[in-house]
Amino acid sequence: MGVWKARLLSTNLLLLHPNAKHVCWRSTTTTTTKSVSWSVICCVMLFGLGLISLLTGHVASHLEWYSHRLRHRALYYSTPDGSDHAPIDIWESQYSKYYYGCKERGRHFRPAVRERKSKGYLLIATSGGLNQQRNGITDAVVVARILNATLVVPELDHQSFWKDDSDFANIFDMNWFITYLAKDITIVKRVPDKVMRSMEKPPYTMRVPRKSEPEYYLDQVLPILSRRRVLQLTKFDYRLANNLDDELQKLRCRVNYHALRFTKPIRELGQRLVMRMRKMASRYIAVHLRFESDMLAFSGCYFGGGEKERRELGEIRKRWTTLPDLSHDGERKRGKCPLTPHEVGLMLRALGFTNDTYLYVASGEIYGGDETMQPLRDVFPNIYTKEMLAQKEELKPFLPFSSRLAAIDYIVCDESNVFVTNNNGNMAKILAGRRRYMGHKRTIRPNAKKLSALFMSRHEMDWDTFASKVKACQRGFMGEPDEMRPGRGEFHEYPSTCVCEKPFMDDLSQDGFRPPKLAANNVTVNGGGNEESVRKRSGRMAST
C-alpha cells in the first residue's frame, strides 16, 4: 500500500510540473501579478493536507513494521542467502493449535472377532530394546486384525544387548492394554490349556520378512495359522509394511499412543521427575543424547578418541556380523553420525536457547563419561538426569532393568516443552511421532548432514554467522506441522493419518499468521478409510 501511495504522489507532482525533470521548491520573483480564485486556493490547501496525511501515514506504518522486526529479530530464521522467513518460536509451534490427534474408528469398522470364532492364536516374540519392542507390539495388533486372529500378550526380548528379563506386565499395564483394544481385536494372556493339550504338535514358529505387506500375511501366514491353530512369529520388529489402509494406520495410533500405557509404578516415578523439573523451571528441554557405546559402534563413526576409541568400538561392532566396513568421514558427510554432546549444546545455543535453560538428559551410560559430558555442561550448567532427580530409594527397584529405566526417560521426554533427538533410533522416532500426534509439541532433530560440515568450519566464522547458519540448516527439522509430507519417513515418526485439522482452518490466528496448508493425502479431516478399502489394498481380509 505504501508503494502505491508513493507512486500516486510522484504522478501528481509530475502533473503539476510536466516539463521539469526535477521538482524542487524555490523562491522566484515575477513582475506579473495574477489573480487567483478562492476555489484554486482551496484545492491547493486540500491537496497539501492530503499530501501530509499520506507521508505521515506511510512513515508511521514503516516505523511500526521495523519496530516489530527489531522486537522479534531473534525469532527469524534466515536462509544462507540472507532472505527472511516467517518467525519461529523456538519453544513451541504457533500452528500447533490448528491440529489434533485423531484415532477414531470408521463407520464401517467391524467389531473384533471373538476368541472362539477367530482363525487361531497368534504368539509374538518381539526383538530389541524398549521402543523397538513397542513398535513390534503395535504391528502385532494390526497383524492380528488382518488375520482375524486372537492375539496372545506379546513376549518381550530377554536376549538382546540390554539383557533385560522384564515381561510385558512389568513394563506395560496389561489389563488396560487388553481392555482398550477390545473393540479392535481379542487379546488373551495365554493360550488356553485345553487348546494346548489338543495340539498334536508344538506351536509352529516362523519369521516373516521385514516390512511385509498384508497380502503376505494372508497368503503365507494365514493358511498355517488356520491349520495349526497356534502360530508364533519371532524377531517381530518392523515386520509389517509402513503404508497401510487408513483404518489400520489409525489402529496403530490407538495401540501406540493409548493402549500401551506404562505400569503405575513407572508412571508415578516419571511424573514425579517431571514435577521436579517444573519446580525448578517452568519449561525445560529433554535431550535424548543416545551417545552410548553400542550406538557409536553401530554407526561406524569416529569421535576423536584415538586408538582407544577405535579398538573399543571396533570390538562392540563385531557383534553385528552383517555390518559392512564404513568410511568414518563418509558417514559423517552423509549425516549418519550422532552429534557429540558438545555439538548438541552448540546447536541449541545457536538456535537461541540461553545458558540458563534447564536440560533433562535421557541416556544410558555415556561413552567417555564425565569427560564427554563436560563441554555440554559448560554451555548449559543446569543439566539433570533421572539419577540426579530421583532419590536412591525411588530408583532402586528399577536399576537392574534397562527397559524400565528407559520407560522413565520416555515419560520425562514426552512431557518436556522441547524434545531434542540425536539420532534416528527407535525412541527418537516414536517420541517424535507421539509429540506430533499430541499437538505438534516442539521436537528438534539435528540436520546432521548439513551441521557436520558447519561444525568442522565453525572456527572460521564469528558466532553470529555460525548461529545464523545453524538456524538456516534447521529449517524443516523443528517439528512444524508442514514437515509431514506424503511418503516421508516411517509412520510411527510421521503419523499423518492420525493428525487432523481443526475446524475453521482458514481463520487467521491472533498473531495474524495462517496455519500452513499441508499436502493432500497427508492429513485426515475427520474421516478415514474402512475395511472395504483394506480389502481393495490387500486383496482381501481373512474371512470369519
N, C-alpha and C positions, 0 to 999 in steps of 0.2 A: 504494500500500500504506500509505503514511504517513497519508493522508487517512482511510482505512478504520479504522486504528488509533485515530485521534483521535476519530472518531465513536463507536467502541466504548467508549472511555474516558468520553466525555461521557454516554453512555447509562447506564453503570454508576454514575456519580456521581448522576445523576438518580434511579436506582432506590434509591440509598442515602438520598436526600433528596427524597422525592416531593412534598412540599409547599413546597419552597423555590424561589424564583426565582433566588437567587444562593447559591452554595455557598462558604463560606469557613471557615477554621479559626480557632476562637476558644476561649478558656478559659471554661468555665462551672462554676458550683458548684451542687450539688444537695444536698438534705437527705436524699434517699432513696438507700440503698445496695442495689445488686442484685448477685446472684451471677452470674458469667459462667463458662460451661463452657469446658473446655480445647479442645473442638472448635471453638468460635466463635473463640477466640483464635488458633488455628492457621489458620483460614480467613482471618482478617484479616491475619495476617502473610504468608501466601501471596499474598493479593491485593496487599499493599503491595510485595512483591518483584516481582510481575508488572508492577505499575504503573511501578516504577523501570526495569525492563527495557525496557518499551515506550517510555518517554520518552527514555532514553539512546540506544536504537537509532534512534529517529526523528530525534533531533538529529544523531547521527553520520552518518546517511545524507544529511541535508541539508548538513552541513558538507562531506562528500565531493563532493556534486554542485556546490556553489558553488566549491570549490577547483578542480574540473575546468573549470568555466566560466571562472574567472579565468585559469587556465593557458592556455586556448585562446581567449581572448576575441578576439584579433586575427584568428582564422581564421573567425569567424562573420560571415556576411553578413546584413544586416537589410534588410527591405523599408521603403519610405518611412513606413509606419505604425508602425515600430519592432518588429514581430514578428520573432522569430529563426528561422533555417532551420538545416539541418544544417551542420556546419563544412566549409569548403572549403580544401584545401591549395592555395596559390597556385602551388606548383611542380609538383604532379602530382595527377592524379585518383586518389582512393582506390579507385575502381571499375574502373580500367583492367585490373587483373589478372583480371577475370572475362570478358574478351573477347579474341578474336584474329582476325587476318585470315585469311579462307578463300577460296580461289580454285580449288578442285579441280573437275575436270570431272565431270559426272553420269554415271551408269552407261550411259545411252543416247546419250551424246555420240558422234557418228560421227567416224571418223578424217578427217583432212584429205584433200581431193580432190587427187590428183596432178596435176602440171602438164599432162600430155598429155590428161587427161580433164576438165580444167576448162573453163568456159564462155569463157575468154579471159583476156587480160592487162589488169589494172586499173592505170592510171597515176594517181598522186595528186600534185597541186600544192598544198602547204599554204600558209597565209597567216599573217602577223603575226610576233610575237616568239617566243622560245623556247618558252614554255609554251602559247601559243595553238597553235603548231605541234605541240606534244606532244599536245594534245587532238585535233588533226586526225589525227595518225598513229594514235592509239588507235582512233578511229572508223573509219579507213580499213581496219584489220584486221577489224573487225566487219562492215563492208560487204562486204569480200571473202569473208568466211564466208557471209553471207546469199546472195550471188550465186554461190557456188561458183566464184569466180574466182581466178586466180593473181595475187598482188599483186607489183608491181614496187616495190622500195625507194622510198619517197616522196621527192619533190623538195622541198627547203626553199625558203622565200621569200627572194629576194635583193633585192626591190624595196620592202620595207616601210620604215617610218620609221627603223628601226635600220640599214639599209644594210649588212647582214652577208652576205658571199658564201660563208659556210660551207656545206658539203654535209653530208648525213646522216652520212657516215663521219668527218667532222671533229668531230662532237659525240657521236654515239652509237656504241656497239660494234656494228657491222653484222653481223658473223658471229654474235655472241651473239643478236642480235635474230632472225635467220633460224632459228637452231637451236632457240632456246627455244620458238618458236611453231610448230615443225614438225608437231606433233600437231593444231594448230588450222587452219592454212592453209598453202598453199605460197607461199613468198616467193622471188623471184629478184632479182638485182642489176640486170638489164636485160632487155629483150625480146630474145629470140634473133635473130641476124642473119637466119637462114633465114625466120623469120616476117615480119620487116620487109620482106625482098625479095619475099615472096609477096603482099604487100598491094598492091592496085590504087590505094588512096587513103591519104593520111596518116591517123594515128590520129584518131578522132572526138573532139572536145572539147565538153564541156558543163558547166554549173554547176547543181547541184541546189539547191532551196530550203532554207533553214535549217530544221534540226530535222525533216527528212523521216522519215516512218515507213517501216518495212521494206517495206510494200506499195508505196510509191512506187518504191523501187529495183527491186522485182520487176516492176512494171507498166511503168515508164518507162525504166529503165536497162538491165535485163537483155536485152530484145529487141535493143537497139542493140549491146550487148556481144556477143551471140551472132552477130549479123550481121556486125559489123566485126572481131571478134576482138581488137582493141586499142582501149581507150577511156580517155580522160583526163578526170578530174574536177578542175576548177580551183577556186581560192579555198576549199579544203576545210577549213573550220573551223566547228564547230557545225552540220554538215550532216546529223546523224543525231539522231533523237528521243532525249529524255532517258530515258524509261521504256521498257525493253525486257524481253524474257524473261530469267529469271534466268540461264540459261546464257550468253546474250550479255553480260549485265552482268558475270558472272564473267570472261568473256573480256576485257572492258575492264580489269578489275583485273590480269589476268595480263600484259597489254600494258603498262599504265601503271606498275605497281609492281614488275615483274620484268623484262620483255623490254627496256624502254627504259633500258638501262644506259649511263652515260656512258663515253667513251673512257678508257683507262688514264691518260694524262697529266692529264686533268681530275679523275679520281677521286683520283689521288695528291696533287695540289696541294690539292684540297678537304679531304682527310683530314689533311694537314699543318697546315692552318689550324685545323682542329678541335682537333688535339693542342695547338697553341699557345694556343688559348683555354682548354683544360682545364688546361694547365700553370699558367696564371695564376689560375684559379678552377675549383673542382670542378664548378660548374654555371653556365650563362650563359643569357641571353635573346638571341634573334635577333629583330630588328625589321626588317620589310620596310616601309620608310617610303613608298616609291612617291610621292615628292614632286618628281618631275622635271617639267619644263615641259610635256611632251606630256600627262601625266596631268592636270595642273592645268587646262590649256586644254580638254581633253576634258570635264572635269567641269562647266565653266561657272561655277565658284565664284570668289569674291573672297577674298583672304587678307590684305588690308590694305596692299598695296604701292603704293597710289596710282595715279596716271595712268600711270606707267611700267609697272606690272604689267598694267593693263587693255590697254594698247597691245600689249605683247609677247605676252601670252597670246591676245589677240584675233587677231593675225596667224597664230599657230600654229593656232588653231581653224578658220581658213578652209580648212585642208587637208581637213577633213571637210565636204563641201558639203551633206550632208543633215542636219546637226545644227541643231536649232531654236534660237531665241533663248530664253535661260533667265533666270529671276529669281535673282539671287545669294542673296538672303535665303530665297526659297522652296526652293531646292535644299538649303541648309543645314538648314532646318527639317525637310526630308524625309530627312535623314541621307545625302545623296548626296555630300557634300563630305569629302575625306580630312582627318584631323586634321593640324594643324601639328606639327612635331617637338616643340615645347614642350608642346602638348596631350597628345601621346603620353607624354611624361615625367611630366606631372601625373597622368595616369590610372594609370600604373604605380606611382607613389609612393602614390597614394590606395588602390590595391589591397593595398599592404603591402610592396612591394619596397623595400629600403633603398638608400641612395645609394651604398653600396659594391658594389652588384651590377654585374656585368660585362655589357656590351651589345655585341652584334655587329650593326652596321647594314648591311643589304643594300640597296643602292640604286645608281642611276646618278648622274648629276650633279644634286645637289640644287639646286632653283631658289632663288636667293638666296645660295647658297654658305655660307661660314662664319658669316655674319650670321644666317642662318636656323637653323643648327645650334647656335649658342652657347647658347640657352636650354635645350636638351636636355642639353648638356654641363654646364651649371650644376647640373642636377638629378642627372645620372648622369655623374660625371667619367670613369669607366672605359669609354670608348667606343672600339671598334675597327672597322675596315673591312678588306676584303681587301688594299687598298693599304697599310695600316699593318702588317698581319701578314706579308705575303709580301715576300720580297726582290725587288729590281728585276729580277734575272736570272730569277727564277722566274715572275714575272708577264709579262715582256716578250713571250713567244710568243703570249699571249692578248689583249694590249691592242688590236689592231686589230679584234677580233671581239666584238661586244656579246653574242651568244648564248653564246659560250664563257665569257665573264665571268659571265653570268647563271647558267650551269651551276655555276660555283664557288660563287656565293652560295646556290644551291639546296642544295648539299651541306651547307654550314655551317649553314644554317637548319634543314634536316631533322634534323641531329644535335644541335640545341640542346635544352636542357631545357624551355624555353618559347619558343614562336614567336608573335610578335605581328604581325598583319596590320593594314594601314591603309587598305585599300580592298577592293573586291570584284573585283579583277583576276584574271587567269588564274593567276599564280604563287600568289597568296593562296589561291585555291580549290583548286588542285591539291595544294599542300603541306598544306593543312588536311585534305583527303581522305586523303592518304598517311599523315599522322600519326594519323588515326583508325584506318586500316587496320593500322598498325604498333603499335597498343596504346593508342590514345587519349592520346598524349602531349599535354601541356598546350598548347592553342592558343587564344589570346585574340584575339577580333575585337571591336573597339570598337563599342558600340551607339551609333553616331554620331547617330541621330535623337534619343535622349534626352540624350546627352552634350553636344550642341551647345548646347542651352538651358541646361544646367548650367554649362558653361564661360562663357557670357555673363553669368551671375549669380554667379560664384564669389566676386567681391569683396564680395558682400553677406552672406557667411557665414564662420564660422571654419573652420579646417582640418578639425577633427574632423567637423563637419557635412558639409562638402564630401566628405570621404573616405567617410563613411557613405552618402551619396547615390550616389557613383560605384560602390560595391560593389553597391548595390541595382540600379543601371542595368545592371550587367554580369552579373547572374544570367541564365543561359541563353546567355551569349556567352563561356564559358570553356572550351569544348571537352569538356564532360562527355558520357558515352555517351548519356544520355537526351535530348540535343539532336537526335538523329537521329529525326525524325518522318516518317511516310509522306508523300511528295509535297513535302517541304521541299527547296528549292534544287536545284542541279544535281547529277547523280550523282557527278561527279568531286570534288565537295566533301563530299557525304554518301553514300559508297558502302555503303549499308545492306545490300545483297545480299551483300556480301563481308565483313561483320563478323558473326562467330558467337559464341554464348555458350559458355563452357567448361562442362564437366560440373559437377554439384553446385552449381548457381547458388543453391539455397535455403540453403546453408550460410552461417552468419554469418561475417564476416571476423574477424580477430583483434581489430580495434578495436570490434567489436560493431555494425557497420553492415551492412545488407543492400544488395546491388547493386540499382540501380533496375530495375524491370521495364519493358522497352522495349515500344513499341507493337507490336501484331500486324502481321505482314507487313512488318516493318521490319528485323528481324534474323533471319538464317537460322540454324537449328540443325542443323549437319552435314547439309545437304541441298542441294536446288536443283532447278531445272526440268530439262527435257530438250528435245530438238529437236522432240518432238511438241507441246510447249506453245508452241514457237516457231511451228510451223505453225498452231496454233489462233489465236495472236495476230495473225500477219501474213497468215493465209490459206493460205500455202504457203511452202515453201523452193524455191530453184532446184534442179530435179532434176538428177541426174548423167547 
